[in-house]
Amino acid sequence: MLPSKRFTGFLVLLTALTACGFFPSDPAVTATPAEVPPPSPTLAPEPRTLTVCLGQEPDTLYPFGGPNAAARSVLAAVYDGPIDTVGYEYQPVILVQLPSLENGDAQIISTAVKAGDRIVDANGDLVLLEQGLRVRPAGCRSDDCILAYDGTSELSLDQMVVNFRMRTDITWSDGTPLTADDSAYAFSLAQDPSSVINTYLIDRTQIYEAADAHTVQWWGMPGFIDPAYFTNFWQPAPKHLWSQFPTGQLPTIDIASRSPVGWGPYVIQEWIAGDHIRLTKNPYYFRAAEGYPKFDSLSFRFITDPNTALSELVAGRCDLLDPTIRLDGQAGLLQEMQAAGQAQAFFAPGMTIEWLGMGIRPATYDDGYDTFFQKDRQDLFADGHTRQGIAHCLDRQAVVDSVLFGLTSIPDTYVPAEHPLYDSNVTKIEFDPAVGISLLEQAGWRDTDGNPATPRLAVNVKNVAAGTPLLLNYYTTTATQRRQVTEILQSSLAQCGVGLTVQYFSQEDLYAPGPSGLLFGRRFDLVEYAMGVNGFEPPCGWFTADEIPAASNAWIGTNVSGYQNKDFDAACRAARLALPEDTAYAESYRQTQVLFSQELPAIPLYFRLRAAASRPDLCRFDLDPTANPLWNIESIDAGEACRN
């Protein structure tokens, strides 16, 4: 390791003291071969500190309090796992193995149900069983065997039972053994109304309990087949410490929200609001005997401004800049710093996609009128050729190359190309104005004046009045990157005779709730927005009819374009009700991708860029698209150790 400035100064001082005679030998005493000089004092190695700079201060460290991105980076040092997601794969950390049907830790049993029982129906909804309800009887995995319950006959449904076997060598950082009871206790905390957590899985869990000291058992609701069943393990919570407090108090008390104990490589020592969080090595860490973590202490500093953070990195007051510092706008500068040996730059496509939504079905169409003359906006995107033509006229590669320095990629569908379920046979949309123009003309949009600089006019476009110009409103936020993207897309669309009226809004206005909000109120022609996931189960549900924001669902949903396709919905439902071991699982996801690429319910522009930076001699930092940026913080090292 390269010595720190403080340690270097100490060595210089020690050398000077020796040279000046502060450690003289006695001239009257002559050493003989039989005499053994006293041993030289051994200097203890100076403690090593790693400083990670975050782009925001954590809002809470209570795991069930909806921690922000900065908090999740800190919690990666306090906890390890319990299951890591790396490279589109799940890795058990404090579990002996991931349960599966093959290894016997998971099984599907047939369970009898009767009228009035809570079950999951054929659509995946949690309901009470009643006459006429459509269900999938035990063994049924397709729509072909769905039946309507007659209210009296015996009925059995599939039920999943999964055992999670924990390692026996894990302890909390106070030395208390970590047991299955801690995970069962965590489930009870997640159920509490004060927890900020998605209740989808909680609602579909019938039983979650400790089967023995190190085994937790999960029972799904009858009829619920969960493709991600092997992840249904609740991160343990320290029952021996937290259970003495009312659950509703935990989000506000320090022992849970500011200094929670964990089983990971580090222990929180102090949190100085507005400045830093300091942690020290956990002596009870289960990987301590392997030499982890590599640093004796860890500090998280809060620096919101990217330029300030880069200055602190160069000055040596930050060793690592976390992706919560928005460095994607400094990608060019980071590359220059790396070339000059001032820093290491890390880039990876994230799990968030920048989208261009098309107003296929605005909210004003929900009133039931069928004639386009009775609508406040004509049905501009009804013909798929129009959507395909616009997509071919978008120079997305120019956006990636000029705005994002070629450091990210363009999605073909809603599934990344690196994903194991990605279908390489999907229709790829390349920038090709000639193809785009041809598709627009097939839809009935003509260049009637021979001037490509003016918008095309509708001649025989489905559901659009003749003479209507192809002039579209384009809404997005005021962010600098989005302004740059919009300028490029506006220029490339103009080559095809597609005109834009661009308007920039604050994030609050664009993402305001419906019905008045622009995005969720479905009040746009074109809108640029971002949408992503934390896990990597393909989110085909983003574009199903159930996800259309409307008055019926309180304007909450991801399908802001209003796209509806029964075949897509059926394929997505089949994929989500199948297991990874089933043939229908991959096949159904393949169908959704093919339909998506043909129908284009929205156009994926690019993967949002994830960026980080570090001191030049730091090693073993792994910026993985699917993982917490500090998922392996115990392995991060620097200096001489990196040469081994």
Order of alpha helices (4+ residues) and beta strands (2+ residues): alpha-beta-alpha-beta-beta-beta-beta-beta-beta-beta-beta-alpha-alpha-beta-beta-alpha-alpha-beta-beta-beta-alpha-beta-alpha-beta-alpha-alpha-alpha-beta-beta-beta-alpha-beta-alpha-beta-alpha-alpha-beta-beta-beta
